[in-house]
């Protein structure tokens, strides 16, 4: 994916999400900067049992709750990681080996990739790239998978495609706090191959109102471009 992000959105940390389905397989992975998995034993599964399996180019780290109510597997590279949750006890050693042999995880400073070892039987879908900063959250998906989320009416024509503004699902009190500000809206930019969803963070997220008007928001998002490539 090729992405140009305006400076007004701040310094972004990048995450990702994807699904895999196939015979006896349905698995959702979350990609994040390396180190994010440490929240699992600290907060999500306190006191979880941990097993580390050295792999080529990364370590597979298996966490399991002490009562075996949940478990997670993180593929941890030097720069990024990919984590999946089991929603119950961790598979046994053969199950973990089979799962790890099903995917290829490669990591580098400029990004990570998680793909099926063979795409003959396994389908990858639901891929999204997510950027987070102090000021904004943006999510990019392939246009073919995101078209159903677009409004039926025509958007504003900008350099990167077509731009819409739609209301956010907020509680009434929160909605009142962000009324007449850009924080009351989510912005959708649809290009030929990708759709980008942008939310500007403000009082609804415990942050101050951004000193930026609607016209400046449109100007900034007009410089946003996304091109999805396979």
N, C-alpha and C positions, 0 to 999 in steps of 0.2 A: 504494500500500500504506500502511495506517495501522498504526503499530507503537509500542507502549509498552514501554520497556525499564527494568527495575529498576536503580537506581543501583549495586547491588552488582556488576554486570557491568563497571563502569568506563566511562571515556570511550571511545567507539567511533569508529573510522574506518571509512567505508563503502565497500564494493566491490560488484561485480555480475558476473554471467556470463549469457550468453544464446547461443542458436544460431539460425541462419537456414538454411532449405533451400528449394530451388526448382529450376527448370530450369537446369542447369549451375551450380548454386550450392549450396555446403555450407560454411558459415563460422561460426566460434565467436569471439565477442568477449568481452573482459574489461574491465570498467569499474572505474576507480580514481580517487582524488584526482589532480588535475593535478600533473605532475612525476614520477610514477612511471615514465614511459617513459624517463627519463634513465638508468635502470639498464641499458637495452639496449646502448648503445654502451660503457658503462663496464665491464659485467661479462658480459652474456649474449652479445653479439656485439662483442667488443673491436675497435676500429678500423673499425667498420662504416661504409659509405658512407651519407650522410644527404641526403635531399632534402625540402625543406619546400614545401608547396603551400598558399597562402592560400585559405581557403574562407569562406563567410559565417558568422561567429560562431565559427569555430575554424580551426586549421591542421591539415592532414594531413601527417604526418611519416613518410616512408618510410625504413626502415633495411634495408640489405642487407649480409650478411657479405662480407668481401673475397674469399672463395672461392666465393661465391654458393650456399653450402650451406643457407642459411636467410635469411628476411627477415620483416619485420614492418611493419605499417601502424598508426600511432597517430593517432586523431582527438583533437586536444588543444585543449580550451577553456580559458577563464580559471580554471575551478574544478574540472573533471573531464576525464577522457579515456577513450577506448575503443580497445582494441588488439586486432588479429587477427594471427595468425602464418600464414605460407604453407608452412612445411616444405620449402622449396626456393627457387629464384631468385624474385626479385620479378617480378610481371607488368610488361609494358611500359607506356608512357604511356597507350595506349588501354585496356588492362586496368584500370589504376588509375582512370582517369576513369569507366569503366563501373561499377567497384565503388563509388566515391564517390557516383555518381548513383543507386545502388540503395538507399541508406540516407539517413535524415534524422537528424542528430545535433544536439541542442539542449542547451545548457548554461546553468545558472543556479546561484546560490549555494546554493539549497536542494536541488539535485539535477540530474541529467542524464537524457536520454531518447535511446534509440537504437531506431528503428523502421524498417520497410521504407518506401520512398517510395510503394510500392503494395503492398497486401496481397492482390491478386487472385491472384498466382502464387507469392508468397513466404510461407512459414510461419515464424513465430517460436515457439520452444519452449525448454524447459530454462532458464527464467528463474529466477535465484536472487539474493537480496540477502544480502550477507555483511558482518557487523560484526566488527571486530577491536579488542581492547583489550589492555592488559598482563595482564589476568586471564582473558579469555575470548574464544572465537570462537563466533559464532552465525550460522546460515544459515537463511534463510526461503525456502520454495518454495510455489507454489500447491498446495493440497490435492489437486487432481485428478492432479497429476504426482507427488506424494509418497506417496500412499496405500500403494503397494506396499512402502514402506520401513518401515511401522509394524508393531509386534509384533502377533501374533494375539490375545494376551490383553488383557483390559480394563486400562486405565490408571487413575490416580488422578484423580478429578474435581476440577478447580480452576476458578477464575474464567475463565481464558482457554481452557478446553477440557478435554482429557484429557492427563495427564502420565505418561510412561514413563521408566524408567531401564534402559539396556542397556549391556553391556560394551563396552569399546573394544578395538580390534585393536592390542595392544601386545606388544613382545618380552617374554619371561619376566622378564628382569632389570628392565626398566622397570615391568612389572606388579607386581613385588614391591615396588618403591620407592614405588608409589602405592597399595598395598593398604590397605584400610580408610580411604580418603580419598575425597572427591568427585571427585578426578582420575581415578579408576579407571573412571568411567562417562561416558556421553554421555546427555544428557537430551533427550527428544523431547516437544514440546508440539503437539498437534493441535487446531486450532480448526475452525470450519465451513468456512473458505475458505483457510486457510494452515497449514503445518506448519513448526515451528521446531526446529532441531537446535542444542543448546548443549553446548559442551565447556569446562570450567574448566581453565585452564592451570596446571601445577604442575611437579614435578621432571622429568617426561617432556619438558618444554620448556625445561629449564634454569632454572626459576623455583622459589621456595620454596613449600612447602605453604601453601595459603590457610588462615587460621585461621577456618574456618567448618565447622560440622557439617552432617550430612545434613538435619536438621530445618530449619536456617536456609536451606539451599539450596532446599528445597521451598517454604519461605515466600517466598523471593525470586522463584523462577520462577512462583509462583502469581500474581504481579503482572505477569507478561509477557503481553502480548496482541498478536496480529497479525491483521490483516484484509486480505485480498488484493482489490484492485480493479483493473479493467481500464479 
